[in-house]
Amino acid sequence: MSSQEEILSDGRFSCVARDPRFWEMPEKERKVKIDKRFRAMFHDKKFKLRYTVDKRGRPVNYTSTENLRKFYALSESDSDLSEGDSKELTVKKKKKKKAKGKGEADS
């Protein structure tokens, strides 16, 4: 079997190294972006399956959520929003607690 360098130096296959159709896809572009409406599928029990054998009958030990993380990614804007939403929720909860504390002191 010939090495990779010999194959690329062959005139018949020299265009393969320069042609973008044969380049490997970057990992950022490889995953499909999922917005915040579908982020529940990463942690919801309905989407989680535990596999014991693969499609050829070999024993494996992984779940379907690992496959989801492999092929899908949360979109960056939504992940930023979710972090911001969680910060806003904690601020709102603190304000509610302070408001309740003042209300209880008055009565």
Secondary structure, 3 states (H helix, E strand, C coil): CCCHHHHHHCCCCHHHHHCHHHCCCCHHHHCEEECHHHHHHHCCHHHCCEEEECCCCCEEEEEHHHHHHHHEEECHHHHHHHHHHHHHHHHHHHHHHHHHHHHHHHC
